[in-house]
Amino acid sequence: MAAPLQIEAKVVAQSRSLITVACEIKTADGLLIAAATAQQIVQSRTLTQS
């Protein structure tokens, strides 16, 4: 059976139009095995009534 992993993700920056997140994946004893960052463009939406 595989050992459990520790996964931590958090928002590291945020503005009106962009969000940046970071993620780390570690083994149960704390060894970093992967790290990633991602950015998402945020589009404003205007709600309209029908």
N, C-alpha and C positions, 0 to 999 in steps of 0.2 A: 504494500500500500504506500502511496506517496505521502510525504510529510506536508503538513499545512504550510501555507505561505502567509506572510504579512503584507497586506496591500494598503497603502496610504495614498489618498489623492486629496488635493486641495486647490482652491482658487488662489492664484498667486498675484493676479492683477485683474482689475476690472475697470472699464470705462463705459461710457454710454454706447459705444459701438463695438467693443472688443472685450472678450473674456479670455484669460490665459490660465490654464490649469497645469499642474504637475502631478506625476504619479511615480511612486517607488514600489517595487516588488522585492521583498526580502525573504530569505529562508527563515525557518523557525528560530535559528540561532543568530539572526540579524545580518547575515551576509547579503549585500545588495547584489541582485542578479539582473535587474532591469530597471531602467528609468525612462520616463517619457514626458514630453510636454505637448500641449495642443492649444490651438487658438480657435475661437469661434466668433464669427462676426454676428453681432446682434442687430437685427433690423427692427426699426420701430414699426409698430402696427397701429393703424388708426381704425378704431371700431366704428362701423357705420350702422345705423338703424334702418331696417327695411320698412 
